[in-house]
Amino acid sequence: MVALGAPTAAARDSARDGWVLVTDEQGRPQGWLDVRTTHTTTVTADLLNLSGTLATPSATLRETLDAALSSPSGRGVVVDGDSRLLGTVTTSEVVARIEEQTRSRAAVDRQGCADQAMTAP
């Protein structure tokens, strides 16, 4: 993460997979910078890719997955109630959580079936 107005050299140092999230002075996400195509010395708003939705800690997994999938970097942006950056999440992290919940539900369903079988006349 870098702030608007930061040197692009700092942005390159912070980039993952060629992308870095740019925030304002209050830590609110402003957009993604593709450092591979940036040839200026300073990070400015006109360089930013504004694609992607935001997620909050209370977002559903579907909303969080949408944030990751809609982001040019493949990382969804998670913000607090004041729209300040809390962190990012990857598609694979969200999918792993979905799979974990699916396995947990399946285990509960299997246990429920076993309990019914034991109490059947």
N, C-alpha and C positions, 0 to 999 in steps of 0.2 A: 504494500500500500504506500502511496505517496500523495502528497497534497498538491492541489493546483498551484502552479508557479514554481514547483520544484524543478531542479535541473533534470533533463532527460537522462543524464548519466546515472543519477540516483534511481530513476525509474527502471532503467536497464538492470541495475544491480538487484532490484527488488522483484523483477519479473519472474513468473513461473510460466513455462511454455510460451513465452513471448508476450504475455499479457500482465498488466499490473492494474490494480484498482486504484482510481484516483478519488480522493475525498476533498471536501472543503475544509475550512479552518475548524469547524465544529465536528469533524469526523463523519460527515454525511456523504455517502457515495454519490459521485457525480458522473461516473462512467468508467469504461475500460480503455486503457491505452495499449495499442499494439506497438510494442517497442521495435519490432522488426521493420516497420514501415515509417517510423518517425525519424525525421532528419533535422529537427530543430533543437535548440539548446534548452528550451524551457517547456514544461508541460502546460498547455493552454486548453481551454474548454473546447475550442474548435477541432482539436485532435481526437476527442473522445468518441468512442462507440457507445451509444446510449441504449443498446439492446439489453434486454433481460428484465425480468420482473424481480421484485424483492420478496423475501420471506421474513417472517417474524418468528420468535421462539414458540409462539402458540399456533403457527401455521400447521396445516395438515401435511402429511407426507406427500400428498399429491401436489400441494402448492409449493412445497420445498423442492420437489423434483422438477416442477415447471421452472422455478427460478434457476436451477442448474442447467436444464436443457435449453433455456432461452438465452443464456449468457454466452457471449462470444468466446469467453475463456473456458467454458465448461464448468465454471464454479458459480454456484448460486450465492447471492449476497443475502446475509441475514442481518437485519437491523432491529433496533429497539423501538420503543414507542415514540421516541423523538427522532426517528430515522437515522440514528447514529449507528455506524458499523459495529456489529458484534463479531463478525467473522464470515467465512465462506464455507461452502459445503460442495463436494463433488457429486456427480451423478452416481458414481459407484458407492459412495457413502450412504446416499439416500436409498439406493436399491438394496444394499446390505441390511439396512434397518427394516425395509419392507419385507425382505425374506425372513428376517428374524421374527417379525410379528406373525408372518404366515406360519412359520414352524411352531410358534407358541400356540396359535389358535388351533392348529392341527393336533397338537398334543392334548389340548383341552378337549377337543372333540373326541379324540380316541379314548380319553379317560371317561368322558361322559357315556360313550357307547359301552365301555367295559362295565361301568357302574350299573347301567340299565340291564345288561346281560346277567349280572350277578343277582339282581333283585327280581328278575322275571320268574313267574311261577313255573 
